Amino acid sequence: MRNYFILAASVISIGLLGACMQEEKAVDKKAPVEESAHAEETTNVEELSSEEVNETKSLYTVDSYIKSVEENLDAKSETLISNIKELHKYTIYSKVELLDFVAFVEDPSEFNLSITMFSMDRQANEVFNESKDSSIFAGSLGMIENVRYTHLLGNQTDDFWDFYEKNEEELNLAEKQAFATWVADCWKKADGQAITLPAYFSLHDDYESFDLKKNQWVTDDEKWSY
């Protein structure tokens, strides 16, 4: 009888051991599937992160760029205001019919702006002082030079020009408006309205000008009497 119980116990032990081994094999078979699913999930997260990085890689938008232009111009406002105020001290030659503030951007890739004021007649001719009285002014005056309206860091150059070329037309118009708004604001703060002559701001060789008295854009046909 004792031998019978020992034999039965051995059979049960062998059965339990076999069941455990089968369960371990089942777990092992499931493990690669779970690992594979985890790997797939990780890959998706990495792809999403890459897309997010690409979307935020460009540091530039039209709005952010123009805001930086406005800030850079504003930093030079006191100089321009001071120079416009100097005009109140002049006796302007009687043949001068308008004052023309012209902005020059010699090399667009350098982002340097200079403004010169010209005394003009209505036929778009510059007027010079023909009298011998040195207290009477006619001709041209430099208002401000080398205003750097955009600053680039060395590691931003390629990204910036990719952005600029894609948005060039929109940026050119926005830059022009930013320049005109800046000059008009400085003109107002310098009490330019007290000067009786008409006054305009324009980019060199542009087809329209900003009327500083009326605060609006006008065409060349409206500005000049050819």
Disulfide bonds with the S-S distance in Angstrom:
none
